[in-house]
Amino acid sequence: MSLTFVLKKGLNIPISGEAELRVSKTIAPGIVAVQPTDFKGFLPRLLVKEGDPVLCGSPVMADKKNADILLCSPVSGTVKEIVRGDKRKLLAILIESDGKRESVDFGVKDAAKLDAGQVRQALLQSGLWPWLVQRPYGIIADPAATPRDIFVSTFNTAPLAADSNYCFGDALADVQAGICALSKLTSGQVRVGLDGNKPSAFASLQHCELNTFKGKHPAGNVGVQISHVAPIRKEDIVWTVSLAGVAAIGKLFTKGKLDLRRKVAVTGPMALECAYVEALPGTPMNAFTPFWGNTPAEQLRVVSGDALSGKTVGTAGYLGFFDNQVTLLREGTDQELLGWINPIRAHQFSADRSYFSWLMPKKKYNMDTNLHGGPRAFLMNDGYYGRVLPMDIYPVFLAKACLAGDIEKMEKFGIYEVLPEDLATCEFVDPSKNNIQAMIEQGINLMLKEMA
């Protein structure tokens, strides 16, 4: 059964720098990083040492809690360096690519003819299992569990997000194979969210339930879609997989190889050229240098992901495993004369219509990272935040419960239904400048510690 949901709450942030629908270049990095920090709940155990040769698909790390969960190399080459941080925490494995793209042969399989055990084993052996994210809490899915449902969102409404139709429209066969494989792993259904704001290239997918969502950001967030289709209760386990993950899973069965290449949107007001590149997860950000040119590092914020919920990695960082977007922003360090007292401020966007800029609804703004103020007490009006969050929760009460470490109230106000990214719009409009996403993350970490 297919349903259409019209979400009246939300906020589209009109930031400039949307990527043109063309591939500017293909990045073949000399060094690729495999970062265990990309995966919540993963405790890494090294399987390689410096100097070891690897193929694309060779395991390089395993989870200490579950040795069957592997992280594999996305390229063929040699392990160049093991990067560690404080207290010898494993941060990354740097692999020097030989440019040959030699791969482990996992064998071509027809996902429709496999049972759940065979699909599960194929995903574990190939290192694709970490694409499966378990809710509540957003951790790597437990291979021993059977989820109530598996959710896939085929679009992203985040600021300047990559266009899914463009990125994966030519890989429909792979996406379909991935959906077919995932359908074997759940006792319920694979529930796919379609973009109702424009025609979707994925409306013909089979072996799944299709639901359409119309509305502003965060309508494309899988957490928002879950809350409308089948909300998560305390005893429930559901899995989510991004569209990039579904395509990678499909390629494993249709080609028999691990292929994590993807189109990555380079976006943002500081981008000299806003376009797409073909790249791998773990690609060094210095490979994107032509897109920001000679801009001094202290004036530039490089984000792996979108401007609201992406990770600041800097020019020396790497593209995240789950990301298909790079956002380039100006570091806002300047102070504004009169500030909010000035009612004109045509160059500033206001979600509250505080400035005359609301008279130009189609204008795009060269937004920077300036907060225009410091943290202070929460605005005591939950409806203010709720108007940009199309979920049946109380965001301020939930954030305060997370700060207080009150597990009972966190459960009451919806901690099982959200991840930090779901409240990113609340953080954006917050006049109190509170880091709401960090508060939710703090609450989730406490739940994992106390409820394990």
N, C-alpha and C positions, 0 to 999 in steps of 0.2 A: 504494500500500500504506500502510495506517495502522497506526502502532505506538503503544503506550502505555509511557511511561517513568515508573517510580516512583523518585523521588529521595529517598534516606534522609538525605542530608546537607543542611544549611541551617539557617536561623534566622529565625523570624518575630519581629519586634521589637514588643512590645505598647505602643505609644505611643498616648496618648489624642488625640482630636480628629478622628475619621473623619467625612468629609463625608456628610451625609444625601443620599439620592437624590432631590433636587429642585433646580430652578434658582431661586436666590434673586433674581437680577437679570441683566439684560443690560447689559454695559459697552460703551458707544459712546465710545471715547476721543477727545479732541480732538487728541492727539498720538500718533503711533505711531512706534516706532523700528525701523529695519532695521539689524541689527548683524552685520557680517562676522565678529566674534569668535565667533559661535555655530557657525561652520563650520570644522572643522579642515582645514587645507591650502588654504584659500581666501585668495588674495592680491588684495585689492580694487582695482579701478580705477573711479573715478567716471564715471558717465554723465550725471549731472545737476548742476546748480548751484542755489544758493539762489534761491528765487523761481520755479523752474520748475513748471508744472502737471504733474500725473501722474494716471493712471487706475489702478484696481485691475488689476494685471497689467503695468504699465509698468516696463521695466527701469530700475534705478537704479544698479546696480553690475555689473561683469563681473570674471571671474577673469583676472589678468594672464597666467597660464600657459596658460589655455584660454578664449579670448574667447567661446566658445559657452555657457559656464556663467554664468548670470545670476542675480541676485537682483532680485526685483520688488516693487513697492509692494503691500501688502495692502489699501490704501484708496485712494480718489480724493481729491485735494486739491492742496496746494502744498508743495514742499520748503521747510521752515522754517529748518533749520540743519544744517550739516555739523559733526559733533562730532569733534574730533581730540584725541589725547593726547600723550604724550611723543614727541619726534622726529617730530611731525606724523602719528603713526600714526592711521589712520582708525578710529574707534570706532563711529560710528553715523551714520545719516542720519535726522533727525527730520522726519516728514511731518505737516503739519497737515491733518486730515481735514475735508472739506466736508460730510460726513454724507450725501452722495448715493449713494455706493457705485457710481458709474459704472465700468464695467469694459471692458477690452479684450475684444473678441469673438474667441475662438480657434476657434469653430465646434464644433458638436456632432458627434461621431464615434463610430462603432461600433468599439470597440477590437478586437473579434474579427475584423474585416475588414482591420485594418491590419497592415503588416509591421513588423519590428524598426526599420527606418530611420525610418518614419513616427512610431512611438511615441517613439523617441528624440528626434526633431526637435520633437514636440509638447511633451515635458517640458522640453527646453532653452529653447524660446521662451517658455514660460509661467513660467519661474523655479522649476519644481517639481523640477528635477534634483537640487538639494542634499538632497532627502529621501533619496536613494540614498547610503547610507554603505558604503564599501568596507572590507573586512577582508582582510588584517591592517591594523592601525593606526587604523581608524576615521576615515578621510579621506573627502572627497567622491569619489564614484565617477568613474572615468575613462570618458568617453563612448566612447572608442575601444576599450575592453576588452569582452570577453564573459565574464561571471562563470560559474563552475562551477555555482552555485545562487544563488537569492535566498531569504532567510529573512525571515519575518514572525512576530512573536509577537503574539498577540491578547489577551494579558493581562499584567498587571504585579503582581508580588508585593512590591514595595518598600513600606516603611512608609506607610500611609494613602494608597496609590496610588488614582488615579481608577478607578472601576469601568468596564471596557471595554464590558460588556454595556449599561450605562446610557448611556454616552457615544456609542456607535456602533451600538447595536442597531437604531436606527431608520434607519440609513444602509447597510443590507445591500446594496442595489442599487449604491450607489457603491463600497462595498468590493469587491463582486464585479467591477465594471468595472475597478477598479484592479488586482486580481489578474490579470484577463485581459490587461491591458496589460503588466504586468510579466512574464508568462509568455513574451512575445515577445522579451524582452531576454536570456534566458539559454539556454545550451546544455544545461542540466540541467533542474531543476524549481524551481517556487516551493514552498517547504516552509513550511507554516503550523503554528505551535504553538498548541494549544488548552489551555484550563485544565481540568485533570482534577479540580480540587477542588470544582467546582460545574458545573452545566449551562452550556454555552457557546452563545451566540447565533450563532456562526460555524461550527458543525459541518456546515452544508450547503453551504459554499463549494465551487466547482468550479474546474477548470483548475489544480489544485494538489494537493500531497500533504499530508494532514492527519496530524499527530502530537500525541498527548496527553501532557501532563506533570503528574504529581501530586507535590506536595512543597512544602517551605517556600521562603522567599526564599533564593537568587535563581533559583528555578525559572522565573520569568517573564522572566528576562534572555535575550535572543536569543543571547548568547554561550554561555550554559550549554546552550541547546537545540542550537546548532551542534555543540558538543563531544560530544553524545550521538548525534546523527543522522548527521553526516558531518564529522568534525574537519578543521580547516584545516591543511594541510601547507605547507611552505616555498614551493612553486611555485603554490599555489592562490590564486585570487581569488574571493571570494564577496561578495555585496552583501546588505545588510539594509535594511529599510524599516519604520518604525513603523506602527502601525495608523492613526494620524492621517494619516501620509503616504499610505498606501494609499487612505484615504477622499478626501483632497484630489486625488489623481491620478484617482480615479474620477469626481469631480465635474467635473474638466476635460473629460472625454470625454462625460459625460451632460448637462452644462449648458453647456459651451463657455466657462466662465469660471473665473478663479482665485478660489477660495473657501477661505480658511484659518480661518474661524470654527470654534470648537470649544467644548465644555464643559470648564471648568477647575475642578478641585476645590480649594476653599480649606480647608485642614486645619491641624491642629496644636493643642497645648495652649493657645496664646495667642489662638486665634481666638475672637472673641465669638460668631460664628455659623459653624458648619461646614456648608457647602453648596456647590452648584455655581453658577458664573456662565458666561454665554456671553461669550467674549472672543476677541481676535485675538492672535497672537504680536506681541511688541513693545509690548503695552499697558503704560503706566506703572504702577508699583506703587502710586503714590499714588491710583490709581483704586480700589484695594482698601482704602483707609483705613477705611471703615465696619466692616471685619472685625476691626480691632485697636483702633479707637476712640482713646482718649486715652493709650494706653500710650506712655511716653517712648521715643524712638528708641534710647537707650542700653541699654534693657532688652529690646529686641526684635531678633530676627534674622529677616529676611525672606529666604526661600529660594525661588528659582524651580526647582521640581522637588521631589524627595523629600528627606527628612532625611539620608539616607546619601550620596547622590551628586549632589544638586542643587547649584546655584550660589548663594552668598550675594550678593544684589544690593542689599540695603538698601531703605529706603523711597523712594529716588530712582532706583532701577533700573527694569528692564523685564522683562516676561515673555519667557523664552527661546523661540526658534523651535520647538524640539522638545518643549517642556514643556506639559503639561496639568494641572499641579498647582502650588499655592503652599502652602508650609509655614511656619507662624508659630511660632517657638520663643522661649523666654525665654533671655536671655543669662545663663549660669550663672557668676556672679562671686563667689558666697559661698563661704566655707570651712566645712567640716563638722567639728564636734567629734568627735574620735576617728577619724572616717573609716572606713576599711575594717576597723579593729579591732573596731568595733561589729558584732556578728553579727546583730542584729535588722534594722534598716534596712528596715522593711516598705514604705517609700516608694520603695525603689530596686530596679530590675530587675537580676538577675544571670544571665548565660548559663551560669555555672558552679555555680549553686545555692549560692553563698557565703552568701546571706542567707535568712531564713525566707520571703521573698516567693515562693519557688518552690512553697510550699504553696498559693498562690492562682494557678493557671495561667490563669485567665480575666481577671485584673485588668489594667486599662490604667493606664499610668503617665504622669504629667505630666513628661515628660523635658525637660531643658534642655541647654545646650551645654557644661556643666561637664565637663572631662576627669577631674577628681579625681586629678590628678597630672601629671607632666611626662614628656617622652620619655626613654627609657632603652634599654638594650641589648635586642635581640630575645630573646624566650623561645625557647630552643633546643629546640623540639619542634614540628616541622612538622605533626604530626598534630593538634595543638591548633587550628591555623588551618584545617587541611584538613577538620575535622569540620563546618564551616559553609560549605564550598565544594564543591559537587557536580561537580567537574571533575578530570580526571586530570592534575593538575599539582602542583608543590611551591611553594606561595605564598611561603614565607620565602626559599627559595633563589632564586626568581625576583626577588623584591624586592631581595635583596642583590646579585644580578647587575646589576640596573638601577642601583643605587647605585654599583657599581664601574665601570659602563660596559663590562662584559665582554660583547660581542656574541655570542661563541660560547656562553657559558653562558646568556644570555638566550634564544637559539634553542633550546638544549637543554631549558630548563625551561618553555617554553611561551609566549614573548612573542607568537607569531603568533596565539594562540587567545584572547587576553584584551584587554579594555579596562579602564580603571581601575574602572568601575562593577561589574565582575564580582568584584572583590576587596573590595567595600565592607563585606561582612559580616566579613571577616577583620580589617579595620581597626576595626570596632565592638567585637569581642571582644578585641582586642589589649591585654593588660595592660601592654605597654611604651609605649602611647600613640603609636606611630609612624604617620605619615601615609602609609599603604601606597599609597593611590590616587595620591598625588603621585609616589611612587617609580616606579610603573608608567608614569605619564605621562612622567616623565623618561626612562625606558628607550625608550618609543615614539618620543619626539622624537629621541633619539640614532639609532635605527634609520632613521628617515626621513632624517636628515642623512647618515648613512654609507652607506646602502644605495640611495640614489636614483640 
